Amino acid sequence: MSKVLVFSEVVDGKLSHASKEIIKFSAENFTAENTIAAVFGANSAEAAQEASKNGASKVFLIDNPAFETFRSDLFLAELVKIIESEKPDLILANNSIDGEALMGMAAAKTKANIATDCVSFNKDSMEVGRSVYSNKLLVSCKLEAGRKSFISFRPNNIKANSNPESSGEIVNVDPATDSKIIVADVQKSASKEIPLTEASIIVSGGRAMANAENFSILRDFAGKINAAVGASRAAVDSGYAPHSMQVGQTGKVVSPNLYIACGISGAIQHFAGMGSSKVIVAINKDPEAPIFKKADYGIVADLFEIVPALTAKVDALVKA
Ligand SMILES: Cc1cc2nc3c(=O)[nH]c(=O)nc-3n(C[C@H](O)[C@H](O)[C@H](O)COP(=O)(O)OP(=O)(O)OC[C@H]3O[C@@H](n4cnc5c(N)ncnc54)[C@H](O)[C@@H]3O)c2cc1C
């Protein structure tokens, strides 16, 4: 049975949803005993507890201000130390920007196999599924047996079927903090909205939103259904939304359970970022819009009428 190390990310002091799912998946498939986790961050003690409760038998915790933001040299050095001492066969992580970068560097450093942005994993055949060419092809890659392998997963694609109960040991690590990387400034989003890559529902707006203020229509709706708000590049380039909200080839790659595209035409570059969503709903007033070819459900309507109507309907259902 393989020993698994899950590199786990901390979001606002909590274990990220994606990391929690990967730990649970590992405990279910490789047993909690064989699952260990690395939790690096500042004020990350609660996240380590969560990792321990969700299936990790041992959690290596770095709770240090130097680890508040991702500094590749520090993170890499500490992760490699854990890999060298614990000798896991598999190292799993969320395919966030930081997760993907760290997996690549650590795999190179430890001369291991690596597969990034995977959407499936068969532990018996050691095959991973990777969605490529804007989700037009699903490639199956077989990881070389008998060699350490790093795999990063696109969020919301790896899920456990059960809720493993565990109470693992927490090992406090005293890290080296001398970094070559100087963090000059960190600009955090002022909003308390759910991060796009953590959301299981996303409501996105396109050029049709017409201005930044109109995004409040989407935010009101998203607030009612516990969703994050995204945007197309046309909306971002027009200044209606920040780049942090952009979904697509040059934005974030998301894979929520439900993606609601409002006034988005469905360009291939947008699809590259959301095409692996479980259910896609399109709201567009042009019945010929390409998005309808890819959507599971389509509403041919003016978003300025339909979205507030949906918000009111959900509101009424909640209050009923
Ligand atoms: C290299 C490269 C990278 C790119 N990366 C990205 C990326 O990361 N993400 C991305 O999104 N795009 C990306 N693009 C741009 C992409 O090609 C499209 O231009 C962009 O996605 C279009 O955005 P849109 O659908 O919002 O706008 P449009 O294509 O203009 O579509 C607007 C849609 O809104 C509908 N509409 C208008 N009014 C209403 C209304 N009142 N109610 C309902 N519907 C309405 C229209 O019918 C239309 O279908 C990239 C392009 C290139 C070349």
The ligand as a Tripos MOL2 file, in Angstrom:
@<TRIPOS>MOLECULE
LIG
   53    58     1     0     0
SMALL
NO_CHARGES

@<TRIPOS>ATOM
      1 C1         -4.8680   34.3530  -26.1910 C.3       1 LIG1
      2 C2         -6.2540   34.6190  -25.7020 C.ar      1 LIG1
      3 C3         -6.5650   34.3150  -24.3800 C.ar      1 LIG1
      4 C4         -7.8600   34.5280  -23.9070 C.ar      1 LIG1
      5 N1         -8.1580   34.2110  -22.6000 N.ar      1 LIG1
      6 C5         -9.4360   34.3370  -22.1960 C.ar      1 LIG1
      7 C6         -9.7970   33.9450  -20.8620 C.ar      1 LIG1
      8 O1         -8.9680   33.5390  -20.0440 O.2       1 LIG1
      9 N2        -11.1020   34.0700  -20.5170 N.ar      1 LIG1
     10 C7        -12.0720   34.5370  -21.3670 C.ar      1 LIG1
     11 O2        -13.2290   34.6220  -20.9610 O.2       1 LIG1
     12 N3        -11.7400   34.9300  -22.6170 N.ar      1 LIG1
     13 C8        -10.4530   34.8600  -23.0350 C.ar      1 LIG1
     14 N4        -10.1270   35.3020  -24.2740 N.ar      1 LIG1
     15 C9        -11.1300   36.0840  -25.0300 C.3       1 LIG1
     16 C10       -12.1710   35.2540  -25.7380 C.3       1 LIG1
     17 O3        -11.7060   34.9140  -27.0250 O.3       1 LIG1
     18 C11       -13.4880   36.0470  -25.8850 C.3       1 LIG1
     19 O4        -13.2090   37.2520  -26.5550 O.3       1 LIG1
     20 C12       -14.1630   36.3910  -24.5640 C.3       1 LIG1
     21 O5        -14.2890   35.2140  -23.7830 O.3       1 LIG1
     22 C13       -15.5450   36.9680  -24.8450 C.3       1 LIG1
     23 O6        -16.1190   37.3510  -23.6340 O.3       1 LIG1
     24 P1        -17.6990   37.4570  -23.5210 P.3       1 LIG1
     25 O7        -18.3010   36.1380  -23.8340 O.co2     1 LIG1
     26 O8        -17.9980   38.0690  -22.2140 O.co2     1 LIG1
     27 O9        -18.0500   38.5630  -24.6110 O.3       1 LIG1
     28 P2        -18.7870   38.4220  -26.0180 P.3       1 LIG1
     29 O10       -18.1420   37.4010  -26.8600 O.co2     1 LIG1
     30 O11       -18.9170   39.7940  -26.5330 O.co2     1 LIG1
     31 O12       -20.2170   37.8430  -25.6270 O.3       1 LIG1
     32 C14       -21.1970   38.5610  -24.9420 C.3       1 LIG1
     33 C15       -22.4580   37.7200  -24.9520 C.3       1 LIG1
     34 O13       -23.4530   38.3430  -24.1590 O.3       1 LIG1
     35 C16       -24.7160   38.1570  -24.7860 C.3       1 LIG1
     36 N5        -25.5840   39.2170  -24.2810 N.ar      1 LIG1
     37 C17       -25.5440   40.5550  -24.5780 C.ar      1 LIG1
     38 N6        -26.4570   41.2160  -23.8260 N.ar      1 LIG1
     39 C18       -27.0860   40.2820  -23.0570 C.ar      1 LIG1
     40 C19       -28.1190   40.3540  -22.0790 C.ar      1 LIG1
     41 N7        -28.6520   41.5290  -21.7130 N.pl3     1 LIG1
     42 N8        -28.5390   39.2140  -21.5040 N.ar      1 LIG1
     43 C20       -28.0000   37.9910  -21.8710 C.ar      1 LIG1
     44 N9        -27.0180   37.8880  -22.7860 N.ar      1 LIG1
     45 C21       -26.5620   39.0130  -23.3680 C.ar      1 LIG1
     46 C22       -24.4290   38.2290  -26.2750 C.3       1 LIG1
     47 O14       -25.4350   37.5310  -26.9920 O.3       1 LIG1
     48 C23       -23.0610   37.5320  -26.3430 C.3       1 LIG1
     49 O15       -23.2040   36.1410  -26.6010 O.3       1 LIG1
     50 C24        -8.8450   35.0900  -24.7670 C.ar      1 LIG1
     51 C25        -8.5140   35.3820  -26.0990 C.ar      1 LIG1
     52 C26        -7.2360   35.1530  -26.5560 C.ar      1 LIG1
     53 C27        -6.9290   35.4580  -27.9860 C.3       1 LIG1
@<TRIPOS>BOND
     1     1     2 1
     2     2     3 ar
     3     2    52 ar
     4     3     4 ar
     5     4     5 ar
     6     4    50 ar
     7     5     6 ar
     8     6     7 ar
     9     6    13 1
    10     7     8 2
    11     7     9 ar
    12     9    10 ar
    13    10    11 2
    14    10    12 ar
    15    12    13 ar
    16    13    14 ar
    17    14    15 1
    18    14    50 ar
    19    15    16 1
    20    16    17 1
    21    16    18 1
    22    18    19 1
    23    18    20 1
    24    20    21 1
    25    20    22 1
    26    22    23 1
    27    23    24 1
    28    24    25 2
    29    24    26 1
    30    24    27 1
    31    27    28 1
    32    28    29 2
    33    28    30 1
    34    28    31 1
    35    31    32 1
    36    32    33 1
    37    33    34 1
    38    33    48 1
    39    34    35 1
    40    35    36 1
    41    35    46 1
    42    36    37 ar
    43    36    45 ar
    44    37    38 ar
    45    38    39 ar
    46    39    40 ar
    47    39    45 ar
    48    40    41 1
    49    40    42 ar
    50    42    43 ar
    51    43    44 ar
    52    44    45 ar
    53    46    47 1
    54    46    48 1
    55    48    49 1
    56    50    51 ar
    57    51    52 ar
    58    52    53 1
@<TRIPOS>SUBSTRUCTURE
     1 LIG1         1 GROUP 0 **** ****
